[in-house]
Amino acid sequence: MRRDLLDSVTDPVLKRRRSKELQAGSVQQQGQPILQASAAPRDETMAEWSGVRMTKKYLVELCQRHDGYRTPSVNDKLYLHQQGFRRLDPEVLKEFTGIKMLWLQANGLEKLEGFEHMPLLRNIAAHENCIEKIEGLEHSKELDSINLNRNFIKKVEGFEKNQNLTSINLGNNAIGPDAESYKAVAENLPKLQTLDLQANKIEDGAELLKILQKIPDLRVFYGMGNPFVKSFRHYRKRFVAGLPSLRYLDDRPVFEDERKRCEAWFAAFGPDEDLEAANAAERDMIKTIKQEKRDQEERRVKAFDDMIREARAAHAAAEAAKAANRTVRPSESSGP
């Protein structure tokens, strides 16, 4: 089944590339090389490739296609998306030492590797691949964001050395149902601000909330599409109230008014889950918020009226002073 899945990912890419190369060959000018990648032989010794084999020449030409440079170490971006690669070759990648942004999406990759010589790497886009395990990131200490959406990952791991991570996208994977599979998001990631775990298999909303509360500055969280969203009653209210730094939850932002309402609701809800008291507390908070806004508007109107009144008084005083000056000057100019 995995071979069929990999073929479904990479074979269309190979067909498109062969078509493009044939077109390029028909109009090739003298002295201009055709962009080519070597297709690996389909025998037992090269079964690990079984798609497009990564070569230095091909990566250099890809860099030039995207306005990069022929010298591998000078490039800071590497566009390897939709190329039909089924694995990364560390021997080829080791010369690309200046890479900061790496695009790997929509290949057939089963493993992350080859980043040992990329100390400046900050962003990895490896979504839409066949990755089952997070690994190979121990040398990427400057990593700021990683996108592993739409893979086959079952557990959050491999981020022990990536303490500068601020954004992790693990949506549409197979994480869950137990907390052991995702508790690592709150370990050794002090700068994490954005976490996407939507459309996984997480079932325990209360346990997930406890884990997320250990993240000191979590601002954006996506959890929709998990089983717990339906089973964990009042999911949004509980998460907004329980995560003080949260600014965006799922499909909409968290505004200050909503936070006040949710905190009042949750305080009354309590461990006894008194829904009637919680709803009453929320209604009271809504009234308080509306009254605060009316009072604030009245203060603004009063401040504006006072400003107008002071300006008119100052203008009247200035006009009176001018009139007095016009009256005094003729008498001063007349002689004895």
WOLIN-V609097 format. One record per helix or strand of 3 or more residues. SS is the DSSP state (a for helix, b for strand). FROM is the first residue (numbers start at 1). TO is the last residue. If there is no record, write none. Layout:
BEGIN
SS|FROM|TO / SS|FROM|TO
END
This chain:
BEGIN
a|2|26 / a|44|46 / a|56|65 / a|72|74 / b|77|79 / a|90|93 / b|101|103 / b|123|125 / b|145|147 / b|167|169 / a|179|181 / a|183|186 / b|194|196 / a|205|212 / b|220|222 / a|228|231 / a|235|242 / a|256|269 / a|275|333
END
